[in-house]
Amino acid sequence: MEFSGFRVIKEALTSHKGWKALWRDPAPQPDYDFVIVGGGGHGLATAYNLAKTYQKSRIAVLEKGWLGSGNIGRNTTIIRSNYLLPGNQPFYELSMKLWERQEQDLNFNSMVSQRGIINLFHTDAQRDAYRRRGNAMHLTGAGGTLLNQSDLRKLVPFLNFDNARFPIKGGLLQQRAGTARHDGVAWGYARAADKLGVDIIQNCEVTGFCIKKGKLLGVETTRGYIGAKKVGVSVAGSSSRIMAKAGIRLPIETHVLQAFVSEGLKPTIPNVITFGAGHFYVSQSDKGGLVFGGDIDGYNSYAQRGNLPVVEEVIESGMALMPMIGRAKLLRSWGGQVDMSMDGSPIIDKTHIDGLYFNGGWCYGGFKAVPAAGITFAHLLATDTPHDTAAAYRFDRFNRGALIDENGAGAQPNLH
Ligand SMILES: Cc1cc2nc3c(=O)[nH]c(=O)nc-3n(C[C@H](O)[C@H](O)[C@H](O)COP(=O)(O)OP(=O)(O)OC[C@H]3O[C@@H](n4cnc5c(N)ncnc54)[C@H](O)[C@@H]3O)c2cc1C
């Protein structure tokens, strides 16, 4: 079933009886060529690309809960490619380019909105760092504009420009950045993958791996044993728990990241804004809610709910940046599990076990990476060689000391 304006009108005139389920609900087969563990954005995009770009078949995605129950349905929907380092910038720019045509590729309205992101700076040193970042962005075509205070006063007049502690001096704007409807992204990939024959199997938790003489033969699941030639693990915040079942210890810590949404308001915030003097970022959803968040909860946890000190810190930062937020009522808050790597950058690589591949360590920024992670992880699974733009995301960088530390925070996962 293709989506189109014509289809919407036709269904409206026939009591919406013609819509079909977006994907099948197949029983697991005894074995597959490719098994992807995790039905989040990354797992679904990988399965889609295996089938579409690399023309592979006999592919299954195994999801322990329902599709979209993980971080893909919990994030704050920001997409951007405003990175500095050569290991990161081309990868995220590839992702941005894929976002720009994603709705056409998938024939699904995932509400990609290039409303721009502004990273505010509050000191001269910060301005120099953003100028450097902006120049790096221009090298890959990501684009970027340095705004001064008077530009910002016109664009986002509600900010607290004259706060004596955190005066806003300007910001780095990436106009091509923005937001996309997160669960729409999962549904779009699921529908497109299913159409290409991928079996999406929900309520199917992987509980172990069958490995003989260093070779992976299949996975144990709550729905029985499933044989597989190759298994790609894409389970975000559950990475260290799953990989431990294969005897692999990852350079990853898991933390909770919380997010918040206010009651619906009239259009107020035209783009995504990040505070440069505290942990706070905000955008406005198409329903009108202010969607905002801040830092991770500082302790390790696999919970999907956070703690009150972070709530206090995020709200305080919001008040410092834009005091008008104090007039809005908070509607909801929630948490997700984020897999924080030691240098803040992800891992897409083969493991030492023949047939077992890993994609994770996305910290709090893996939503924007979904299209590029999908294609690069599928490339690795299909060809056994790393994709050019993901070649830096290998395990051995931690042995070689070749870290990709965008924040310069050192081996401190909770600070990235
Ligand atoms: C509050 C919050 C805000 C965020 N905001 C942003 C943002 O604005 N921009 C951005 O780029 N990123 C953001 N992120 C990060 C982003 O959401 C994640 O990096 C990304 O979604 C992770 O990839 P995924 O979609 O595949 O993960 P998930 O959706 O978590 O997928 C992993 C899946 O694996 C499944 N699974 C786990 N264990 C098993 C098992 N044993 N067997 C089978 N399945 C299993 C889980 O149920 C889950 O569905 C945010 C995260 C959070 C929590």
Ligand as a Chemical Component Dictionary entry (heavy atoms), coordinates in Angstrom:
data_LIG
# 
_chem_comp.id                   LIG 
_chem_comp.type                 NON-POLYMER 
_chem_comp.pdbx_formal_charge   0 
_chem_comp.three_letter_code    LIG 
# 
loop_
_chem_comp_atom.comp_id 
_chem_comp_atom.atom_id 
_chem_comp_atom.alt_atom_id 
_chem_comp_atom.type_symbol 
_chem_comp_atom.charge 
_chem_comp_atom.model_Cartn_x 
_chem_comp_atom.model_Cartn_y 
_chem_comp_atom.model_Cartn_z 
_chem_comp_atom.pdbx_ordinal 
LIG C1  C1  C 0 15.374 11.166 26.542 1  
LIG C2  C2  C 0 16.232 10.939 25.328 2  
LIG C3  C3  C 0 16.401 11.966 24.421 3  
LIG C4  C4  C 0 17.192 11.771 23.288 4  
LIG N1  N1  N 0 17.255 12.763 22.361 5  
LIG C5  C5  C 0 17.944 12.577 21.214 6  
LIG C6  C6  C 0 17.928 13.574 20.199 7  
LIG O1  O1  O 0 17.276 14.617 20.326 8  
LIG N2  N2  N 0 18.658 13.350 19.072 9  
LIG C7  C7  C 0 19.400 12.223 18.905 10 
LIG O2  O2  O 0 20.069 12.088 17.891 11 
LIG N3  N3  N 0 19.380 11.220 19.834 12 
LIG C8  C8  C 0 18.669 11.366 20.976 13 
LIG N4  N4  N 0 18.627 10.376 21.918 14 
LIG C9  C9  C 0 19.378 9.130  21.692 15 
LIG C10 C10 C 0 18.647 8.184  20.760 16 
LIG O3  O3  O 0 17.312 8.061  21.126 17 
LIG C11 C11 C 0 19.338 6.815  20.796 18 
LIG O4  O4  O 0 20.729 6.959  20.610 19 
LIG C12 C12 C 0 18.834 5.899  19.666 20 
LIG O5  O5  O 0 17.434 5.895  19.624 21 
LIG C13 C13 C 0 19.352 4.487  19.944 22 
LIG O6  O6  O 0 19.132 3.631  18.881 23 
LIG P1  P1  P 0 17.785 2.780  18.650 24 
LIG O7  O7  O 0 16.738 3.685  18.111 25 
LIG O8  O8  O 0 18.098 1.633  17.807 26 
LIG O9  O9  O 0 17.474 2.337  20.131 27 
LIG P2  P2  P 0 16.212 1.633  20.781 28 
LIG O10 O10 O 0 14.931 2.194  20.255 29 
LIG O11 O11 O 0 16.418 1.670  22.252 30 
LIG O12 O12 O 0 16.349 0.170  20.204 31 
LIG C14 C14 C 0 16.952 -0.922 20.855 32 
LIG C15 C15 C 0 15.915 -2.007 20.968 33 
LIG O13 O13 O 0 16.545 -3.183 21.409 34 
LIG C16 C16 C 0 15.579 -3.903 22.142 35 
LIG N5  N5  N 0 16.244 -4.929 22.944 36 
LIG C17 C17 C 0 16.988 -4.763 24.069 37 
LIG N6  N6  N 0 17.407 -5.943 24.533 38 
LIG C18 C18 C 0 16.933 -6.880 23.665 39 
LIG C19 C19 C 0 17.023 -8.304 23.603 40 
LIG N7  N7  N 0 17.685 -9.009 24.525 41 
LIG N8  N8  N 0 16.396 -8.961 22.588 42 
LIG C20 C20 C 0 15.712 -8.259 21.639 43 
LIG N9  N9  N 0 15.592 -6.923 21.658 44 
LIG C21 C21 C 0 16.201 -6.239 22.660 45 
LIG C22 C22 C 0 14.898 -2.819 22.974 46 
LIG O14 O14 O 0 13.643 -3.247 23.434 47 
LIG C23 C23 C 0 14.822 -1.681 21.980 48 
LIG O15 O15 O 0 13.573 -1.620 21.330 49 
LIG C24 C24 C 0 17.853 10.528 23.076 50 
LIG C25 C25 C 0 17.681 9.499  24.004 51 
LIG C26 C26 C 0 16.875 9.685  25.111 52 
LIG C27 C27 C 0 16.688 8.564  26.074 53 
# 
loop_
_chem_comp_bond.comp_id 
_chem_comp_bond.atom_id_1 
_chem_comp_bond.atom_id_2 
_chem_comp_bond.value_order 
_chem_comp_bond.pdbx_ordinal 
LIG C1  C2  SING 1  
LIG C2  C3  SING 2  
LIG C2  C26 DOUB 3  
LIG C3  C4  DOUB 4  
LIG C4  N1  SING 5  
LIG C4  C24 SING 6  
LIG N1  C5  DOUB 7  
LIG C5  C6  SING 8  
LIG C5  C8  SING 9  
LIG C6  O1  DOUB 10 
LIG C6  N2  SING 11 
LIG N2  C7  SING 12 
LIG C7  O2  DOUB 13 
LIG C7  N3  SING 14 
LIG N3  C8  DOUB 15 
LIG C8  N4  SING 16 
LIG N4  C9  SING 17 
LIG N4  C24 SING 18 
LIG C9  C10 SING 19 
LIG C10 O3  SING 20 
LIG C10 C11 SING 21 
LIG C11 O4  SING 22 
LIG C11 C12 SING 23 
LIG C12 O5  SING 24 
LIG C12 C13 SING 25 
LIG C13 O6  SING 26 
LIG O6  P1  SING 27 
LIG P1  O7  DOUB 28 
LIG P1  O8  SING 29 
LIG P1  O9  SING 30 
LIG O9  P2  SING 31 
LIG P2  O10 DOUB 32 
LIG P2  O11 SING 33 
LIG P2  O12 SING 34 
LIG O12 C14 SING 35 
LIG C14 C15 SING 36 
LIG C15 O13 SING 37 
LIG C15 C23 SING 38 
LIG O13 C16 SING 39 
LIG C16 N5  SING 40 
LIG C16 C22 SING 41 
LIG N5  C17 SING 42 
LIG N5  C21 SING 43 
LIG C17 N6  DOUB 44 
LIG N6  C18 SING 45 
LIG C18 C19 SING 46 
LIG C18 C21 DOUB 47 
LIG C19 N7  SING 48 
LIG C19 N8  DOUB 49 
LIG N8  C20 SING 50 
LIG C20 N9  DOUB 51 
LIG N9  C21 SING 52 
LIG C22 O14 SING 53 
LIG C22 C23 SING 54 
LIG C23 O15 SING 55 
LIG C24 C25 DOUB 56 
LIG C25 C26 SING 57 
LIG C26 C27 SING 58 
# 
